[in-house]
Structure formats: C-alpha cells, structure tokens
Amino acid sequence: MSVRIAHIVAATLFVVSLAPAVALAQTSSWSQTITPEPVPNRTPKGKSAPPPSPPSKASRGAPAQAATPPSPVPGQITPGKGAARPVKTSATPKSSAKMKPLGQSTEAPSKPDSDPAYTAFDLGKYLTALKLAEEAAAKGEPQAHTLIGRIHAEGLGVPQNPVTAAQWYAKAAELGDAEGALAVGTMLVQGSGVAKDTGLGAKYLEIAGRKGNPLATYNLALLFLAGDGKPENPIRAFQLMEYSAEQGLPAAQYDLGTLYATGTGTSANIFEAARWIGRAASAGHTEAEVEYGILLFKGHGLAPDEVRGAYYFKIAAEKGNAIGQNRYARCLAHGAGVEMNVVEAVKWHLIAKAAGVEDAALEEIAKKLSRADRLKAEQAAFAWREQSLLN
C-alpha cells in the first residue's frame, strides 16, 4: 500500500471543470468520412497535482533548475475561512485561447525502506504510525514530519486538522523534505485549510522543485503561465513543463503538447505537439486520448490512422468522457476506423447527449432507427450508465 499525502481538494491543486475547448467546439456533420475538429489553440491553466506520498530517502531524479530561494518557513499558518475552493487561473499568453487542464498521474513515490512508522501506516495502524512518526520527528527526521502532516490532514485516527497538518508539512519542508514542501505549497496556493497565499505557496513549490519533484515543477509551470504567485513567464513555464513531462507526468506531457501546438514559451511545432499528446494518451490520460484520436484522424503531426483514432475515442468513451463518446458514436455510425454499427452508435450518442454533448447529425440517424433498434440502443445506454455508477 503506497502512502500518499492528501492535501488538496479532491486530490488536486488546481481543480477545473471537465469542459475543455474541445467540448465547446462546434460539432461537425459527418457523411462518409469522420472529420473531427482539430486540436483548438489553448494554453494550460491551473490544475492539480495529485497527492504524493513521502518518498524514499534515495534521490529521485535530477533536480529542476534552481529557483529563487524561498522565504523562511513560517512558524504559524493562518487557518482558512471555510472549505477550500477551486483555483481557476487565466490562460497565458493572453493571445491564446483557454485550455482545460487535465488530471495527473496518481502514482506515488515509494516510502522509506524499513521505516516502522510507514510500515504501520501501510497496515492501517494510524495511531501506531503517528506515535512512531512523532518519535522520529523528535530526532529531526524530515519525512516523519510529512507523515504526521498527512495523518492530521486526512484525520486518520485523529480529528482532521488541516492547520496542524500544514504546520507539520512546513517543518518538513524546512528540514528539506520535498513531499512536505509540495504538500504545504499546494495547500497555500489552493487555500485549502489555511489562508490562501499563492506567493508563499510558490516558494514552497520551489523547495520541492529544486529537489526534482515533477509535481512541484509542473504546478510552478502553471503559476508562471498564469502570472499568479510568480511573474507571467511562458518561457520559464515551458522549461518547467518540459522537465515534468520528461519525468513521465502524463498531465505535463499533455500540456507540453499544447504549448508546442500554440507556440507558447517555445516555437510552434505540430510534430512535437503530437508526440507529447500521444505519450500522454498512451499513459491513459483521458483528454489526451480524445485529442490524440482527433490528431490521428486529421493527420496533424503524424500519419493519418483512423483505426488507431477510433481506438482512442473508444477507450476515452468507456472512461466516461463525453467528447470521446460523441466521437466514437460518429466512428460507429459511418464505419470509420471500426465496423459500422448504427445501434451501437446511437447508444453512445445517447450517453454523450445525456452528458451534455449534442449532435444534430447523430440525432437524425437515431430518428431513422426502427422502434426495436431504438429501444435496443436506449436500453444499452441505460445499462452502461447504471454500470458506470457502480464502478
């Protein structure tokens, strides 16, 4: 069982609605050939880092480029007022359209080897883990402070107390623990349990970033893009995003692709855009799967391949992505990349429609079905929705 820090609302630093520019694009009518819209010009905006776990004591990868030294760790962090709220930052540069950011990898770093506190935590013995971590913290163990912070943040065996958690995370950061710095930094940027302070949060993220933490460098990139807590600097944002993408973070890979597509912080390069969006799609990033499918159908930055494009639409559809459901329905309706199956097409159309994605052309196809086939499609759509609620 991996240990993860729960310090963000819904495990995210910057939570954004699931309505990307792709979803808002005009739905095209298909005849014999699928013609999905090209990837819209958009720039990443604030999104979340998943909750990391306290890492192993061994170094994890090369450090990110050094940033401005942070201010001293505060001894007291002011409680926030009420529940944490999503932070929505403006896209940059201002000439670019907005882009919906994506969720990131939830893979957690390994815990310290043979650490009794972490072992107890993994076994669900939270009070024992807390006692052992407090003993280790008294000896100056940085990662013990981070574990104590996580226990208080999630209320595991003790009353949930984000302010106490933030104080432990801050001390862990002062002692050099990257995960503690990431945790308190994201709390401050989000205003989650503590008073929102994006500037101070950015400095904590820099502590973690200098130690090579890809989640920290990713979120710093977003702050530089937004000019929130850091000066607006697309070039610096690109550098940090590239580092995080190279470390294997799917959301960073997807966003790096969009930076290449829009020429934000770098020269526009559709081939690099397709490469990085493809890597994110291969890693299971749902929105990247949809956009990579579009790129494959259009042949933007790579050879056209309707079969692979339909495949990516399908897997995104099965995950519940409404745009993927709509695109896959079109594939089925016209036999593009898959065998034509109008009943199955209408099923996915009805599912996407229920999620808010209208398609006049598919609606006309649905109206032409026989009553029996229409009922079959409706029942299949209902069964899929019921099953998705159970998963």
Contacts in CASP RR format, 6 or more apart in sequence:
PFRMAT RR
TARGET T0000
AUTHOR 0000-0000-0000
METHOD contacts of the structure
MODEL  1
MSVRIAHIVAATLFVVSLAPAVALAQTSSWSQTITPEPVPNRTPKGKSAP
PPSPPSKASRGAPAQAATPPSPVPGQITPGKGAARPVKTSATPKSSAKMK
PLGQSTEAPSKPDSDPAYTAFDLGKYLTALKLAEEAAAKGEPQAHTLIGR
IHAEGLGVPQNPVTAAQWYAKAAELGDAEGALAVGTMLVQGSGVAKDTGL
GAKYLEIAGRKGNPLATYNLALLFLAGDGKPENPIRAFQLMEYSAEQGLP
AAQYDLGTLYATGTGTSANIFEAARWIGRAASAGHTEAEVEYGILLFKGH
GLAPDEVRGAYYFKIAAEKGNAIGQNRYARCLAHGAGVEMNVVEAVKWHL
IAKAAGVEDAALEEIAKKLSRADRLKAEQAAFAWREQSLLN
1 122 0 8 1.000
1 123 0 8 1.000
1 124 0 8 1.000
2 53 0 8 1.000
2 108 0 8 1.000
2 110 0 8 1.000
2 111 0 8 1.000
2 122 0 8 1.000
3 53 0 8 1.000
3 54 0 8 1.000
3 108 0 8 1.000
3 111 0 8 1.000
3 118 0 8 1.000
3 121 0 8 1.000
3 122 0 8 1.000
3 147 0 8 1.000
3 150 0 8 1.000
4 50 0 8 1.000
4 51 0 8 1.000
4 52 0 8 1.000
4 53 0 8 1.000
4 106 0 8 1.000
4 108 0 8 1.000
4 150 0 8 1.000
5 51 0 8 1.000
5 52 0 8 1.000
5 53 0 8 1.000
5 54 0 8 1.000
5 146 0 8 1.000
5 149 0 8 1.000
5 150 0 8 1.000
5 153 0 8 1.000
5 169 0 8 1.000
5 179 0 8 1.000
5 180 0 8 1.000
5 182 0 8 1.000
5 183 0 8 1.000
6 51 0 8 1.000
6 150 0 8 1.000
6 153 0 8 1.000
6 154 0 8 1.000
7 51 0 8 1.000
7 150 0 8 1.000
7 153 0 8 1.000
7 162 0 8 1.000
7 165 0 8 1.000
7 169 0 8 1.000
7 183 0 8 1.000
7 184 0 8 1.000
7 186 0 8 1.000
7 187 0 8 1.000
7 192 0 8 1.000
8 48 0 8 1.000
8 49 0 8 1.000
8 50 0 8 1.000
8 51 0 8 1.000
8 84 0 8 1.000
8 186 0 8 1.000
8 187 0 8 1.000
8 190 0 8 1.000
8 192 0 8 1.000
9 15 0 8 1.000
9 83 0 8 1.000
9 84 0 8 1.000
9 85 0 8 1.000
9 86 0 8 1.000
9 190 0 8 1.000
9 192 0 8 1.000
10 48 0 8 1.000
11 48 0 8 1.000
11 50 0 8 1.000
11 51 0 8 1.000
11 106 0 8 1.000
12 47 0 8 1.000
12 48 0 8 1.000
12 49 0 8 1.000
12 50 0 8 1.000
12 103 0 8 1.000
13 46 0 8 1.000
13 47 0 8 1.000
13 48 0 8 1.000
13 49 0 8 1.000
13 87 0 8 1.000
13 186 0 8 1.000
13 189 0 8 1.000
13 190 0 8 1.000
13 219 0 8 1.000
14 45 0 8 1.000
14 46 0 8 1.000
14 47 0 8 1.000
14 48 0 8 1.000
14 86 0 8 1.000
14 87 0 8 1.000
14 88 0 8 1.000
14 89 0 8 1.000
14 101 0 8 1.000
14 189 0 8 1.000
14 190 0 8 1.000
14 219 0 8 1.000
14 222 0 8 1.000
15 47 0 8 1.000
15 48 0 8 1.000
15 86 0 8 1.000
15 87 0 8 1.000
16 45 0 8 1.000
16 46 0 8 1.000
16 47 0 8 1.000
16 86 0 8 1.000
16 88 0 8 1.000
16 100 0 8 1.000
16 101 0 8 1.000
17 100 0 8 1.000
18 100 0 8 1.000
18 321 0 8 1.000
19 100 0 8 1.000
20 42 0 8 1.000
20 99 0 8 1.000
20 100 0 8 1.000
20 287 0 8 1.000
20 323 0 8 1.000
21 40 0 8 1.000
21 42 0 8 1.000
21 97 0 8 1.000
21 98 0 8 1.000
21 99 0 8 1.000
21 100 0 8 1.000
22 37 0 8 1.000
22 39 0 8 1.000
22 40 0 8 1.000
22 100 0 8 1.000
22 287 0 8 1.000
22 290 0 8 1.000
22 291 0 8 1.000
22 294 0 8 1.000
22 323 0 8 1.000
23 100 0 8 1.000
23 322 0 8 1.000
23 323 0 8 1.000
23 357 0 8 1.000
25 37 0 8 1.000
25 40 0 8 1.000
26 37 0 8 1.000
27 326 0 8 1.000
27 357 0 8 1.000
27 358 0 8 1.000
27 359 0 8 1.000
27 360 0 8 1.000
27 361 0 8 1.000
28 35 0 8 1.000
28 36 0 8 1.000
28 37 0 8 1.000
29 360 0 8 1.000
29 361 0 8 1.000
30 330 0 8 1.000
30 333 0 8 1.000
30 334 0 8 1.000
30 336 0 8 1.000
30 361 0 8 1.000
31 334 0 8 1.000
32 334 0 8 1.000
33 334 0 8 1.000
33 336 0 8 1.000
34 297 0 8 1.000
34 306 0 8 1.000
34 327 0 8 1.000
34 330 0 8 1.000
34 331 0 8 1.000
34 334 0 8 1.000
34 336 0 8 1.000
34 337 0 8 1.000
35 297 0 8 1.000
35 298 0 8 1.000
36 293 0 8 1.000
36 294 0 8 1.000
36 297 0 8 1.000
36 298 0 8 1.000
36 327 0 8 1.000
36 330 0 8 1.000
37 294 0 8 1.000
38 294 0 8 1.000
38 295 0 8 1.000
38 298 0 8 1.000
38 300 0 8 1.000
39 258 0 8 1.000
39 261 0 8 1.000
39 273 0 8 1.000
39 277 0 8 1.000
39 291 0 8 1.000
39 294 0 8 1.000
39 295 0 8 1.000
39 300 0 8 1.000
40 97 0 8 1.000
40 99 0 8 1.000
41 96 0 8 1.000
41 97 0 8 1.000
41 261 0 8 1.000
41 262 0 8 1.000
42 91 0 8 1.000
42 96 0 8 1.000
42 97 0 8 1.000
42 98 0 8 1.000
42 99 0 8 1.000
42 100 0 8 1.000
42 258 0 8 1.000
42 262 0 8 1.000
43 91 0 8 1.000
43 92 0 8 1.000
43 93 0 8 1.000
43 96 0 8 1.000
43 97 0 8 1.000
43 98 0 8 1.000
43 99 0 8 1.000
43 225 0 8 1.000
43 258 0 8 1.000
43 259 0 8 1.000
43 262 0 8 1.000
43 264 0 8 1.000
44 91 0 8 1.000
44 99 0 8 1.000
44 101 0 8 1.000
44 221 0 8 1.000
44 222 0 8 1.000
44 225 0 8 1.000
44 241 0 8 1.000
44 255 0 8 1.000
44 258 0 8 1.000
44 259 0 8 1.000
45 88 0 8 1.000
45 89 0 8 1.000
45 90 0 8 1.000
45 91 0 8 1.000
45 98 0 8 1.000
45 99 0 8 1.000
45 100 0 8 1.000
45 101 0 8 1.000
45 222 0 8 1.000
45 225 0 8 1.000
45 226 0 8 1.000
46 87 0 8 1.000
46 88 0 8 1.000
46 89 0 8 1.000
46 101 0 8 1.000
46 222 0 8 1.000
46 225 0 8 1.000
46 226 0 8 1.000
47 101 0 8 1.000
47 102 0 8 1.000
47 103 0 8 1.000
47 104 0 8 1.000
47 222 0 8 1.000
47 251 0 8 1.000
48 101 0 8 1.000
48 103 0 8 1.000
48 104 0 8 1.000
48 186 0 8 1.000
48 219 0 8 1.000
49 104 0 8 1.000
49 182 0 8 1.000
49 186 0 8 1.000
49 215 0 8 1.000
49 216 0 8 1.000
49 218 0 8 1.000
49 219 0 8 1.000
50 103 0 8 1.000
50 104 0 8 1.000
50 105 0 8 1.000
50 106 0 8 1.000
50 215 0 8 1.000
51 106 0 8 1.000
51 108 0 8 1.000
51 183 0 8 1.000
52 108 0 8 1.000
52 109 0 8 1.000
52 179 0 8 1.000
52 182 0 8 1.000
52 183 0 8 1.000
52 213 0 8 1.000
52 215 0 8 1.000
53 108 0 8 1.000
53 109 0 8 1.000
53 110 0 8 1.000
53 111 0 8 1.000
53 179 0 8 1.000
54 109 0 8 1.000
54 111 0 8 1.000
54 112 0 8 1.000
54 118 0 8 1.000
54 143 0 8 1.000
54 146 0 8 1.000
54 147 0 8 1.000
54 150 0 8 1.000
54 177 0 8 1.000
54 179 0 8 1.000
54 180 0 8 1.000
55 109 0 8 1.000
55 110 0 8 1.000
55 111 0 8 1.000
55 112 0 8 1.000
55 143 0 8 1.000
55 178 0 8 1.000
55 179 0 8 1.000
56 109 0 8 1.000
56 110 0 8 1.000
56 111 0 8 1.000
56 112 0 8 1.000
56 113 0 8 1.000
57 112 0 8 1.000
57 113 0 8 1.000
57 143 0 8 1.000
60 109 0 8 1.000
60 211 0 8 1.000
60 212 0 8 1.000
60 213 0 8 1.000
61 212 0 8 1.000
61 247 0 8 1.000
62 212 0 8 1.000
63 209 0 8 1.000
63 210 0 8 1.000
63 211 0 8 1.000
63 212 0 8 1.000
64 209 0 8 1.000
64 210 0 8 1.000
64 212 0 8 1.000
64 213 0 8 1.000
64 216 0 8 1.000
64 217 0 8 1.000
64 240 0 8 1.000
64 243 0 8 1.000
65 239 0 8 1.000
65 240 0 8 1.000
65 243 0 8 1.000
66 210 0 8 1.000
67 206 0 8 1.000
67 209 0 8 1.000
67 210 0 8 1.000
67 220 0 8 1.000
68 203 0 8 1.000
68 206 0 8 1.000
69 206 0 8 1.000
70 203 0 8 1.000
70 204 0 8 1.000
70 206 0 8 1.000
70 207 0 8 1.000
71 200 0 8 1.000
71 203 0 8 1.000
72 174 0 8 1.000
73 170 0 8 1.000
73 171 0 8 1.000
73 173 0 8 1.000
73 174 0 8 1.000
74 170 0 8 1.000
74 200 0 8 1.000
75 167 0 8 1.000
75 170 0 8 1.000
76 167 0 8 1.000
77 163 0 8 1.000
77 166 0 8 1.000
77 167 0 8 1.000
77 170 0 8 1.000
77 184 0 8 1.000
77 188 0 8 1.000
77 194 0 8 1.000
77 195 0 8 1.000
78 194 0 8 1.000
78 195 0 8 1.000
79 162 0 8 1.000
79 163 0 8 1.000
79 193 0 8 1.000
79 194 0 8 1.000
79 195 0 8 1.000
80 163 0 8 1.000
80 191 0 8 1.000
80 193 0 8 1.000
80 194 0 8 1.000
80 195 0 8 1.000
80 196 0 8 1.000
81 195 0 8 1.000
82 193 0 8 1.000
84 190 0 8 1.000
84 191 0 8 1.000
84 192 0 8 1.000
84 193 0 8 1.000
85 190 0 8 1.000
85 191 0 8 1.000
87 189 0 8 1.000
87 190 0 8 1.000
87 191 0 8 1.000
87 196 0 8 1.000
89 222 0 8 1.000
89 223 0 8 1.000
89 225 0 8 1.000
89 226 0 8 1.000
89 227 0 8 1.000
89 228 0 8 1.000
90 98 0 8 1.000
90 226 0 8 1.000
90 228 0 8 1.000
91 97 0 8 1.000
91 98 0 8 1.000
91 99 0 8 1.000
91 225 0 8 1.000
91 226 0 8 1.000
92 225 0 8 1.000
92 226 0 8 1.000
92 227 0 8 1.000
92 232 0 8 1.000
92 234 0 8 1.000
92 237 0 8 1.000
92 264 0 8 1.000
93 232 0 8 1.000
93 234 0 8 1.000
93 264 0 8 1.000
96 262 0 8 1.000
96 264 0 8 1.000
99 255 0 8 1.000
99 258 0 8 1.000
100 287 0 8 1.000
101 222 0 8 1.000
101 251 0 8 1.000
101 255 0 8 1.000
102 250 0 8 1.000
102 251 0 8 1.000
102 254 0 8 1.000
102 255 0 8 1.000
102 280 0 8 1.000
102 285 0 8 1.000
102 286 0 8 1.000
102 287 0 8 1.000
102 288 0 8 1.000
103 250 0 8 1.000
103 251 0 8 1.000
103 285 0 8 1.000
104 215 0 8 1.000
104 218 0 8 1.000
104 249 0 8 1.000
104 250 0 8 1.000
104 251 0 8 1.000
104 252 0 8 1.000
105 248 0 8 1.000
105 249 0 8 1.000
105 250 0 8 1.000
105 251 0 8 1.000
105 283 0 8 1.000
109 179 0 8 1.000
111 118 0 8 1.000
111 122 0 8 1.000
112 118 0 8 1.000
112 143 0 8 1.000
115 136 0 8 1.000
115 143 0 8 1.000
116 132 0 8 1.000
117 129 0 8 1.000
117 130 0 8 1.000
117 132 0 8 1.000
117 133 0 8 1.000
117 136 0 8 1.000
117 144 0 8 1.000
117 147 0 8 1.000
118 129 0 8 1.000
118 147 0 8 1.000
120 126 0 8 1.000
120 128 0 8 1.000
120 129 0 8 1.000
120 132 0 8 1.000
121 129 0 8 1.000
121 147 0 8 1.000
121 151 0 8 1.000
124 156 0 8 1.000
126 151 0 8 1.000
126 156 0 8 1.000
126 157 0 8 1.000
126 158 0 8 1.000
127 157 0 8 1.000
127 158 0 8 1.000
129 147 0 8 1.000
129 151 0 8 1.000
130 148 0 8 1.000
130 151 0 8 1.000
130 157 0 8 1.000
130 158 0 8 1.000
133 144 0 8 1.000
133 145 0 8 1.000
133 147 0 8 1.000
133 148 0 8 1.000
133 151 0 8 1.000
134 144 0 8 1.000
134 148 0 8 1.000
135 144 0 8 1.000
136 144 0 8 1.000
137 144 0 8 1.000
137 145 0 8 1.000
137 148 0 8 1.000
137 168 0 8 1.000
140 175 0 8 1.000
142 172 0 8 1.000
142 175 0 8 1.000
142 176 0 8 1.000
142 177 0 8 1.000
142 180 0 8 1.000
143 172 0 8 1.000
143 177 0 8 1.000
143 179 0 8 1.000
145 168 0 8 1.000
145 169 0 8 1.000
145 171 0 8 1.000
145 172 0 8 1.000
145 175 0 8 1.000
145 177 0 8 1.000
145 180 0 8 1.000
146 168 0 8 1.000
146 169 0 8 1.000
146 172 0 8 1.000
146 177 0 8 1.000
146 179 0 8 1.000
146 180 0 8 1.000
146 183 0 8 1.000
148 168 0 8 1.000
149 164 0 8 1.000
149 165 0 8 1.000
149 166 0 8 1.000
149 168 0 8 1.000
149 169 0 8 1.000
149 172 0 8 1.000
149 183 0 8 1.000
150 156 0 8 1.000
150 165 0 8 1.000
150 183 0 8 1.000
151 157 0 8 1.000
151 158 0 8 1.000
151 165 0 8 1.000
152 158 0 8 1.000
152 160 0 8 1.000
152 161 0 8 1.000
152 162 0 8 1.000
152 164 0 8 1.000
152 165 0 8 1.000
152 168 0 8 1.000
153 160 0 8 1.000
153 161 0 8 1.000
153 162 0 8 1.000
153 165 0 8 1.000
153 169 0 8 1.000
153 183 0 8 1.000
154 160 0 8 1.000
155 161 0 8 1.000
162 187 0 8 1.000
162 192 0 8 1.000
162 193 0 8 1.000
162 194 0 8 1.000
163 193 0 8 1.000
163 194 0 8 1.000
165 183 0 8 1.000
165 187 0 8 1.000
166 183 0 8 1.000
166 184 0 8 1.000
166 187 0 8 1.000
166 188 0 8 1.000
166 193 0 8 1.000
166 194 0 8 1.000
169 180 0 8 1.000
169 181 0 8 1.000
169 183 0 8 1.000
169 184 0 8 1.000
169 185 0 8 1.000
169 187 0 8 1.000
170 180 0 8 1.000
170 184 0 8 1.000
170 204 0 8 1.000
172 179 0 8 1.000
172 180 0 8 1.000
172 181 0 8 1.000
172 183 0 8 1.000
172 184 0 8 1.000
173 180 0 8 1.000
173 181 0 8 1.000
173 184 0 8 1.000
173 185 0 8 1.000
173 204 0 8 1.000
173 207 0 8 1.000
173 208 0 8 1.000
176 207 0 8 1.000
176 211 0 8 1.000
178 207 0 8 1.000
178 208 0 8 1.000
178 209 0 8 1.000
178 211 0 8 1.000
178 212 0 8 1.000
178 213 0 8 1.000
178 216 0 8 1.000
179 208 0 8 1.000
179 213 0 8 1.000
180 208 0 8 1.000
181 204 0 8 1.000
181 205 0 8 1.000
181 207 0 8 1.000
181 208 0 8 1.000
181 209 0 8 1.000
181 211 0 8 1.000
181 213 0 8 1.000
181 216 0 8 1.000
182 204 0 8 1.000
182 205 0 8 1.000
182 208 0 8 1.000
182 213 0 8 1.000
182 215 0 8 1.000
182 216 0 8 1.000
184 201 0 8 1.000
184 204 0 8 1.000
185 200 0 8 1.000
185 201 0 8 1.000
185 202 0 8 1.000
185 204 0 8 1.000
185 205 0 8 1.000
185 208 0 8 1.000
186 192 0 8 1.000
186 201 0 8 1.000
186 205 0 8 1.000
186 219 0 8 1.000
187 193 0 8 1.000
187 194 0 8 1.000
188 194 0 8 1.000
188 195 0 8 1.000
188 196 0 8 1.000
188 197 0 8 1.000
188 198 0 8 1.000
188 199 0 8 1.000
188 200 0 8 1.000
188 201 0 8 1.000
188 204 0 8 1.000
189 196 0 8 1.000
189 197 0 8 1.000
189 198 0 8 1.000
189 199 0 8 1.000
189 201 0 8 1.000
189 202 0 8 1.000
189 205 0 8 1.000
189 219 0 8 1.000
189 223 0 8 1.000
189 229 0 8 1.000
190 196 0 8 1.000
191 197 0 8 1.000
198 223 0 8 1.000
198 228 0 8 1.000
198 229 0 8 1.000
199 229 0 8 1.000
199 230 0 8 1.000
201 229 0 8 1.000
202 220 0 8 1.000
202 223 0 8 1.000
202 229 0 8 1.000
202 230 0 8 1.000
205 216 0 8 1.000
205 219 0 8 1.000
205 220 0 8 1.000
205 223 0 8 1.000
206 216 0 8 1.000
206 220 0 8 1.000
207 216 0 8 1.000
208 215 0 8 1.000
208 216 0 8 1.000
209 216 0 8 1.000
209 217 0 8 1.000
209 220 0 8 1.000
212 243 0 8 1.000
212 247 0 8 1.000
214 243 0 8 1.000
214 244 0 8 1.000
214 247 0 8 1.000
214 248 0 8 1.000
214 249 0 8 1.000
214 252 0 8 1.000
215 244 0 8 1.000
215 249 0 8 1.000
217 240 0 8 1.000
217 241 0 8 1.000
217 243 0 8 1.000
217 244 0 8 1.000
218 240 0 8 1.000
218 241 0 8 1.000
218 244 0 8 1.000
218 249 0 8 1.000
218 251 0 8 1.000
218 252 0 8 1.000
218 255 0 8 1.000
220 230 0 8 1.000
220 240 0 8 1.000
221 236 0 8 1.000
221 237 0 8 1.000
221 238 0 8 1.000
221 239 0 8 1.000
221 240 0 8 1.000
221 241 0 8 1.000
221 244 0 8 1.000
221 252 0 8 1.000
221 255 0 8 1.000
222 237 0 8 1.000
223 229 0 8 1.000
223 230 0 8 1.000
224 230 0 8 1.000
224 231 0 8 1.000
224 232 0 8 1.000
224 233 0 8 1.000
224 234 0 8 1.000
224 236 0 8 1.000
224 237 0 8 1.000
224 240 0 8 1.000
225 232 0 8 1.000
225 234 0 8 1.000
225 237 0 8 1.000
225 264 0 8 1.000
226 232 0 8 1.000
227 233 0 8 1.000
230 236 0 8 1.000
234 259 0 8 1.000
234 264 0 8 1.000
234 265 0 8 1.000
235 265 0 8 1.000
235 266 0 8 1.000
237 259 0 8 1.000
237 264 0 8 1.000
237 265 0 8 1.000
238 256 0 8 1.000
238 259 0 8 1.000
238 264 0 8 1.000
238 265 0 8 1.000
238 266 0 8 1.000
241 252 0 8 1.000
241 255 0 8 1.000
241 256 0 8 1.000
241 259 0 8 1.000
242 256 0 8 1.000
244 252 0 8 1.000
244 256 0 8 1.000
245 252 0 8 1.000
245 253 0 8 1.000
245 255 0 8 1.000
245 256 0 8 1.000
245 276 0 8 1.000
245 279 0 8 1.000
248 279 0 8 1.000
248 283 0 8 1.000
250 279 0 8 1.000
250 280 0 8 1.000
250 283 0 8 1.000
250 284 0 8 1.000
250 285 0 8 1.000
250 288 0 8 1.000
251 280 0 8 1.000
251 285 0 8 1.000
253 276 0 8 1.000
253 277 0 8 1.000
253 278 0 8 1.000
253 279 0 8 1.000
253 280 0 8 1.000
253 283 0 8 1.000
253 285 0 8 1.000
253 288 0 8 1.000
254 276 0 8 1.000
254 277 0 8 1.000
254 280 0 8 1.000
254 285 0 8 1.000
254 287 0 8 1.000
254 288 0 8 1.000
254 291 0 8 1.000
256 276 0 8 1.000
257 272 0 8 1.000
257 273 0 8 1.000
257 274 0 8 1.000
257 275 0 8 1.000
257 276 0 8 1.000
257 277 0 8 1.000
257 280 0 8 1.000
258 264 0 8 1.000
258 273 0 8 1.000
258 277 0 8 1.000
259 265 0 8 1.000
259 266 0 8 1.000
260 266 0 8 1.000
260 268 0 8 1.000
260 269 0 8 1.000
260 270 0 8 1.000
260 272 0 8 1.000
260 273 0 8 1.000
260 276 0 8 1.000
261 268 0 8 1.000
261 270 0 8 1.000
261 273 0 8 1.000
261 277 0 8 1.000
262 268 0 8 1.000
263 269 0 8 1.000
270 300 0 8 1.000
270 301 0 8 1.000
271 301 0 8 1.000
271 302 0 8 1.000
273 301 0 8 1.000
274 292 0 8 1.000
274 295 0 8 1.000
274 300 0 8 1.000
274 301 0 8 1.000
274 302 0 8 1.000
277 288 0 8 1.000
277 291 0 8 1.000
277 292 0 8 1.000
277 295 0 8 1.000
278 288 0 8 1.000
278 292 0 8 1.000
278 295 0 8 1.000
280 288 0 8 1.000
280 292 0 8 1.000
281 288 0 8 1.000
281 289 0 8 1.000
281 291 0 8 1.000
281 292 0 8 1.000
281 293 0 8 1.000
281 312 0 8 1.000
284 315 0 8 1.000
286 316 0 8 1.000
286 319 0 8 1.000
286 320 0 8 1.000
286 321 0 8 1.000
287 316 0 8 1.000
287 321 0 8 1.000
289 312 0 8 1.000
289 313 0 8 1.000
289 315 0 8 1.000
289 316 0 8 1.000
289 319 0 8 1.000
289 321 0 8 1.000
289 324 0 8 1.000
290 312 0 8 1.000
290 313 0 8 1.000
290 316 0 8 1.000
290 321 0 8 1.000
290 323 0 8 1.000
290 324 0 8 1.000
290 327 0 8 1.000
292 309 0 8 1.000
292 312 0 8 1.000
293 308 0 8 1.000
293 309 0 8 1.000
293 310 0 8 1.000
293 312 0 8 1.000
293 313 0 8 1.000
293 327 0 8 1.000
294 300 0 8 1.000
294 327 0 8 1.000
295 301 0 8 1.000
295 302 0 8 1.000
296 302 0 8 1.000
296 304 0 8 1.000
296 305 0 8 1.000
296 306 0 8 1.000
296 308 0 8 1.000
296 309 0 8 1.000
296 312 0 8 1.000
297 304 0 8 1.000
297 306 0 8 1.000
297 309 0 8 1.000
297 336 0 8 1.000
298 304 0 8 1.000
299 305 0 8 1.000
306 331 0 8 1.000
306 336 0 8 1.000
306 337 0 8 1.000
307 337 0 8 1.000
307 338 0 8 1.000
309 337 0 8 1.000
310 328 0 8 1.000
310 331 0 8 1.000
310 336 0 8 1.000
310 337 0 8 1.000
310 338 0 8 1.000
313 324 0 8 1.000
313 327 0 8 1.000
313 328 0 8 1.000
313 331 0 8 1.000
314 328 0 8 1.000
314 331 0 8 1.000
314 338 0 8 1.000
316 323 0 8 1.000
316 324 0 8 1.000
316 325 0 8 1.000
316 327 0 8 1.000
316 328 0 8 1.000
317 324 0 8 1.000
317 325 0 8 1.000
317 327 0 8 1.000
317 328 0 8 1.000
317 329 0 8 1.000
317 348 0 8 1.000
317 351 0 8 1.000
317 352 0 8 1.000
320 351 0 8 1.000
320 355 0 8 1.000
320 388 0 8 1.000
322 351 0 8 1.000
322 352 0 8 1.000
322 355 0 8 1.000
322 356 0 8 1.000
322 357 0 8 1.000
323 352 0 8 1.000
323 357 0 8 1.000
324 352 0 8 1.000
325 348 0 8 1.000
325 349 0 8 1.000
325 351 0 8 1.000
325 352 0 8 1.000
325 355 0 8 1.000
325 357 0 8 1.000
326 348 0 8 1.000
326 349 0 8 1.000
326 352 0 8 1.000
326 357 0 8 1.000
326 359 0 8 1.000
326 362 0 8 1.000
328 348 0 8 1.000
329 345 0 8 1.000
329 346 0 8 1.000
329 347 0 8 1.000
329 348 0 8 1.000
329 349 0 8 1.000
329 352 0 8 1.000
329 359 0 8 1.000
329 362 0 8 1.000
330 336 0 8 1.000
330 345 0 8 1.000
330 359 0 8 1.000
330 361 0 8 1.000
330 362 0 8 1.000
331 337 0 8 1.000
331 338 0 8 1.000
331 345 0 8 1.000
332 338 0 8 1.000
332 340 0 8 1.000
332 341 0 8 1.000
332 342 0 8 1.000
332 344 0 8 1.000
332 345 0 8 1.000
332 348 0 8 1.000
333 340 0 8 1.000
333 342 0 8 1.000
333 345 0 8 1.000
333 346 0 8 1.000
333 349 0 8 1.000
333 362 0 8 1.000
333 365 0 8 1.000
334 340 0 8 1.000
335 341 0 8 1.000
342 365 0 8 1.000
342 369 0 8 1.000
342 373 0 8 1.000
343 369 0 8 1.000
343 373 0 8 1.000
343 376 0 8 1.000
343 377 0 8 1.000
343 380 0 8 1.000
344 377 0 8 1.000
344 380 0 8 1.000
345 362 0 8 1.000
345 365 0 8 1.000
346 362 0 8 1.000
346 365 0 8 1.000
346 366 0 8 1.000
346 369 0 8 1.000
346 373 0 8 1.000
346 374 0 8 1.000
346 377 0 8 1.000
347 377 0 8 1.000
347 378 0 8 1.000
347 380 0 8 1.000
347 381 0 8 1.000
347 384 0 8 1.000
348 381 0 8 1.000
349 359 0 8 1.000
349 362 0 8 1.000
349 363 0 8 1.000
349 365 0 8 1.000
349 366 0 8 1.000
350 366 0 8 1.000
350 377 0 8 1.000
350 378 0 8 1.000
350 381 0 8 1.000
351 381 0 8 1.000
351 384 0 8 1.000
351 385 0 8 1.000
352 359 0 8 1.000
353 359 0 8 1.000
353 363 0 8 1.000
354 381 0 8 1.000
354 385 0 8 1.000
366 374 0 8 1.000
366 377 0 8 1.000
369 377 0 8 1.000
END
